Amino acid sequence: MITFSGVSLIYPNAQRTIVEDISFTVNEGELLLLIGHTGAGKSSLLKLINGLIPHHTGGILTGEISVDGRSTRALKPGELADVVGIVGQNPINGFVSDIVEDEIAFGLESLGIAPEIMRKRVEEVLDLLALAPLRRRNVSELKRRRTTESGNSCSACYKSKSSTS
């Protein structure tokens, strides 16, 4: 579950707030669609959810944000990786491996997941998203839709409760 309570954000030297006094809850299993013009604050909202703001990007944040019952303010970025995953609008820019299967496994390796569990999760996600035939393909060879699916599979593989793209 993701909860925002009275959240406002402004960056230093900004002329306006990025988000102002927003409150909402996204329950587990619900889908939230963020739409808006460039600069509307969609990426900032996602970075608030995963804790990158204000820890890495700065900004003045008021209100409370919790993800899976944990305050994003109290955790270092990365400590929510087990429950939050973000795939950007250009997923190819975020890949660290050339091969689809290796890319899916990368995050699990980073989290120290045991190899036998990692292998099972990778297989589950490849099957779930119908990516098994592409497992040994180079990510740069995939069409945009399949690249996005590969990025989403990386996030899903962590068993994240909140996966956003």
N, C-alpha and C positions, 0 to 999 in steps of 0.2 A: 504494500500500500504506500502511496505517495501522498503526503499531506503538506499543503502550503497554508499558513495561517498569518494573514496580515503582512505578506511579503512585499517589500519594496527594494529596488536596486537602482543605484545611480553610480555611474563611473566618474572618477575624478575629472574635473574640467568639462563635464558633459553639460549640455544646455537643458536636457530633460531627463526624467527618470526612464529607465528601461522597462521596468514593471513597477506598478504602483498599487500598493495595498490589495494584492490579490490573495484570495483564499479559495482553495478547492481540494478535493480528495479524489484520487484515482485508486479504486479498489483492485486487488489482485484479480487478474483475468479481464479487466476492462481495457479498452483501447482508447487512447487519447490522440487526436489528430491536431497538430499545430500547423496553422496556415497563416500567412501574412506576407506583406511586402518585405523586400530586402531591408534590413535594419529595424524590423518591427520588434525584435527581441526573442525570436524562436530559439536561436542557438544559445543565447544567454539563459533562457529558461531551462534548456537541457543541461547546461553547465551548472545551474543551481541544483538540479536534481542529482547530478553525480558528484557534487561537491567541489568542482573545479573553481567555482565562484563561491566565496571570495578568496579561497586559499591560493590559487595560482594567478588569477587574472586581476585581483584587486577589486575595488568597488566598495561602496558603502551599502551594506545589507542590513535591513531591519526585518523583524518578523521571524517566524520559525518554519523550518523545512525538515520533515522527517521522511525517511525512506525505510520501509520495513521496521518501523518503530525506532530507528536510529537517527539522531540529529546529524544533519550534514555539517553543521557548524563544529560539532565535537570530534569529527573524524577527519583524518588526513585523506586527501584524494587517493584513490586506489583501495581504500578500506571498504568501499561499497561495490567493488568489482564483482563480488559474489551475487549481487542482487540488481545491479544496474549495468546496462550495456548501451552504448551509443554508436550508431553507424551514421556517418555524415552523408551529405548529399552527393559527395564524390568518393565513394568507398575505396576506390583503387588507390587513392592518396594515403589511406591509412593502413594498407596491407604491409606486412613485414616479410612475408614469404612469397615466393613465386608460384608455388603449387597450391591448389585449392585445399587439399586435405591437410597439408602442412600448416596452412594459414588457420584453418579451423582449430587445429591442435595447439597452436602457439600460445593462446591465452591460457589454456589449461596448464601447459607447461610452466608458464609464468606464475600461476597460482600454486604450483607444487602439487598438482593432482597426480595421484598414483597412475602409472602407465596403464594398468589394466582397466581402471575406471575411465581414463582418458580415451582409450581405444573404443570402449563401449559407447561413450557419449558422442564421439566423432561419428561412429557408425549410425547411431540413432538419428543424428542431425542430418547426415548425408541422405539417409532414407526418407526422413520426414519431409525434407525440402526437395526431394527428387534430384539431388546433386550427385548421387553415387556414380553415374556415368562420367561425371566431370572431375572426379576425385584427383586424377593425375594431370589434369590440364593446367596450363599456366594461367594465372588469374588475369593477365593482360590480354589473353585471347578471348575472354568472355565478353559477350554483349553486355550493355549497361544493366539490363534487368537481372541477368544472371550474376553480375558483379555485386549488385545490391543484395541478392539472395545469399551470395557467399558471405558477404559482410554480416548479414543478419544471422547466418548460421553460426558464425564465430560467437556472436553474442548469445544465441540460444544454447550453444554447447556448454556454456558456463552454468546452465540451469538458472540463468538470471530470472528474477521475478519481474523486473522492469526492463524491457528492451525497447529502445526508441530509435527511430530513424526518420 
